[in-house]
Amino acid sequence: MAEVDYHPMWESLGMDVEAHDGLLAAVGQMFQDSFLVQENRPASTDYLDSVVANIHSGRIQEMLDQKEAGTATKIVGSFCLYVPEEVIMAARGISVGLCSGADWATDKVEKHIPHNTCPLIKSFNGFKLGRVCPYIESSDLVVGENTCDGKKKAYEFFGTQKPMHIMDVPNVKTDTALASYREQVRLLAQRVEQETGVKITEEGLRAAIRLVNEKRRALQRLSATRAADPAPISGLDCLLTVQAAFMDDPVRLTAAINAMADECERRVRDGVGVAPKGTKRVLYTGTPMPVPFWKLFTLIEQAGAVVVGEECCTGSRYYKDLVDESGETVDEMLDRIAERYYDINCAIFTPNEGRMKDVIGMAKNLHADGIVDCSLQFCTLYDMESFTMRKAAEEAGIPYMHISTDYSNEDTGQLTTRIQAFIEMI
Amino acid sequence: MAEVDYHPMWESLGMDVEAHDGLLAAVGQMFQDSFLVQENRPASTDYLDSVVANIHSGRIQEMLDQKEAGTATKIVGSFCLYVPEEVIMAARGISVGLCSGADWATDKVEKHIPHNTCPLIKSFNGFKLGRVCPYIESSDLVVGENTCDGKKKAYEFFGTQKPMHIMDVPNVKTDTALASYREQVRLLAQRVEQETGVKITEEGLRAAIRLVNEKRRALQRLSATRAADPAPISGLDCLLTVQAAFMDDPVRLTAAINAMADECERRVRDGVGVAPKGTKRVLYTGTPMPVPFWKLFTLIEQAGAVVVGEECCTGSRYYKDLVDESGETVDEMLDRIAERYYDINCAIFTPNEGRMKDVIGMAKNLHADGIVDCSLQFCTLYDMESFTMRKAAEEAGIPYMHISTDYSNEDTGQLTTRIQAFIEMI
């Protein structure tokens, strides 16, 4: 794979190949410093290394080849868990999560978006304006969602750069709101049908539901092994596994995750860990962590703790609930999909007590010694909810720390000090 | 009036009377420095002075007396134009806008709400925690609304301090969203009926619709006079008129606004202005300006310009559209109310092109030389939308300035410099 020159492919996508070479080199170095320095990784995490090696190259070529061969119809990008990948896959579309985990082309971004905007939102606009994300460039359609104030308004600008479909996501959990979200899932299905020219059938949708559920079951198996002490696998590798789930081929990745779960189950039986028994255990909760935002997990684990769970969109929210497979008609299946996604406890909802229950439950099940709750800077929703989260942790008697950070490395020193103090205390 | 000692009333409301004395003195000084120093005010603005003199005293006593006498049922507070006052008044409730225009008890607030929160949201929580707002303390029910991320999450905390009803407001203008808002207006009506014990009747609702429409018509008349050069009345006095509309008795205030409109119409005929003919004319657009946030208008008008219109919630959005009076049944009238309020072009909506049209239309009708667009600090929605607003102004060939500010006076010097430069340029 490493022999192939992907520059012609990137050029054909209209990318800024020179800038992109710089980005890839930087991400490679970050991957080295965060992942490859880890000791006692399960051997099966090799697969994750190959995902990262191919993330902007082989995987993109594979998707383009599938479109060329007609085994896939269109590439549909998105930024959020409320966009159900099953619907895209049912029309033989490829569902991908778009780049939003690093600062890029900030000068250009701030001509369209305020300086005081969360780094994730600035990032995806920067990747687009800087033309360095092959997922954005190869997407035939981008599906946005009205979730937070920042994203919903930023999509008004992003929509001038790419063909978009916007899903309107409710803020409350009521029957009316669920009905409205069900309608939104139907409207997405219609748009995907239009875009792909493929009618979504019972067979196609059922297969997609099963396929994604299989991926979730594999992630659940892997996650369950992390309750053991010593933890068989690092938080970094588990975070990367879910990050990969937004980009990689689902069948191949599911097999790889099951192989990782097999190995981790053996490790648990054998008492083998990625860190010594008795290592302090941290549950992460908060804003999502898109590739290559590995900073916080790296700081926590290099400070001598191990992350044993992630209550976030790049964690348990992605895999903890399956879509009910009992739907028979397309309508029934779309409803089951809508219900499953609507159950996600994002901070956009008010109230959002379900998240507090999820976090405390995970902390207990995974025997976490403390909770690290992180909001990306200027994320009003998670910042606001951190007060409720702290209260819930205090009531449960679990040490809690809130962190506000961004994609830069400017606060690394300060964060390290705070994290070390927290780990010593728990 | 000035002879009456209101301390026993404030004490009976559970207020911190000592701190409140300090607040009233500060607001009195601000009123002096912003309003009473103005030259050539219309004589009929006397009424506004009496509104401010009685704002925390005589008006509160009047509301409590009306409840005592049974002419009013309950006092219902709110923070947003999407809460229809007609519904409250139809049950003989008194609808009031709650205090949110000054920093207060910030230390206490930041135990529950992030530092990086817009000043308006911090303010209403501070007024509550500091017990210095007689409107909050006398309210039997507070109606919140899921509009921006900050407010919807802050209400989770505020709801631990006061009995609350939350309206869920849509983010998009679609048939489904309008249906959902219609339902929300019905749910508000049910809650108001429960709270007041009064069944909302056709007669009651029709009378409330007409009463509020009369207030709007009076404000429309006053607003129309400001198209003249010289402008007959200052932006400060017009802002205060709308601020008063959230707190004062509606019948009495409507008569006073009509008297102001009469005088301003005479002034226009006679060529009399609050500032000389040829004074630079500014249209304001942006976040709302609750009492006593008079800073920006004071800076603009003391820098030698005159504000001739306000496209905001404490401005034209409050009065530009009437509720259609043709509804016959309660259901029809509630639908007409919902439709009227749903038409408001707040930045919570995406897209929100209607606001751009409103602003450009007002700038042309009122012969504005420039547009000042202001976002309260950390207001993602208006900050985001300022980019679209700037573009619309540029396309219309109207000079535009964006300001981000808060309730402090720390940026007064810097703002004065920027505003003076803008006025010289337009």
Interface residues (C-beta under 8 A of the other chain):
Chain A: K111 H112 I113 P114 N116 T117 N146 C148 D149 G150 K152 K153 A154 Y155 E156 F157 I166 D168 P170 N171 V172 T174 T176 A177 S180 E183 A347 I348 T350 P351 F378 T380 L381 D383 M384 E385 S386 F387 T388
Chain B: K111 H112 I113 P114 N116 T117 N146 C148 D149 G150 K152 K153 A154 Y155 E156 F157 I166 D168 P170 N171 V172 T174 T176 A177 S180 E183 A347 I348 T350 P351 F378 T380 L381 D383 M384 E385 S386 F387 T388
